[in-house]
């Protein structure tokens, strides 16, 4: 026959076990959020291209020759240099789209800042490696805010992501073109040089 003290001890052990399991499950469910790492999904239509010079049209990315990774940080980040790599190297399908499936960010829930970064696979195994290679084709998209999914909830898409074009590391094509136009305008506005007689 089990005595009253034995029953109390058993109940205490049982209560401790249940409490520990509850805390573990709660931490596990709260400790990771997820999202759909794809630039083609419901509410998202953002194909990515490669800039091949002013005389050629930008080419939509396709196949294993190009890779995509996501960089993330806390909500409200406006400086992309502080974002952290998700450690992905997803190949493209076709027509500028990639479909990386559900990605989990361990230890993070709520809203995060996301940026997609893309590079030519021959320039490096990661975006960081490619971006540090001379002549590499690499680039990043706009910063977006995504409320991560948790538990059995719906997998959120990267709504707000915009199309962009990668190019050789250095000034973006549009920026470089504006620079050239500005230089031309300055030369046109330069007054003619006066003769020596006019300076006397």
Buried (B, 14 or more C-beta within 10 A) or exposed (E): EEEEEEEEEEEEEEEEEEEEEEEEEEEEEBBBBBBBBBBBBEEBEBBBBBBBEEEEEBEBBBEEEBBBBBBBBEEEBEEBEEBEBBEBBBBBBEEBBBBBEEBBBEEBBEBBBBBBBBBBBEBBEBBBEBBEBEEBBBBBBBBBBBBBBBEEEEBBBBBBBEBBBBBBBEEBBEEEEEEEEEEEEEEEEEEEEEEEEEEE
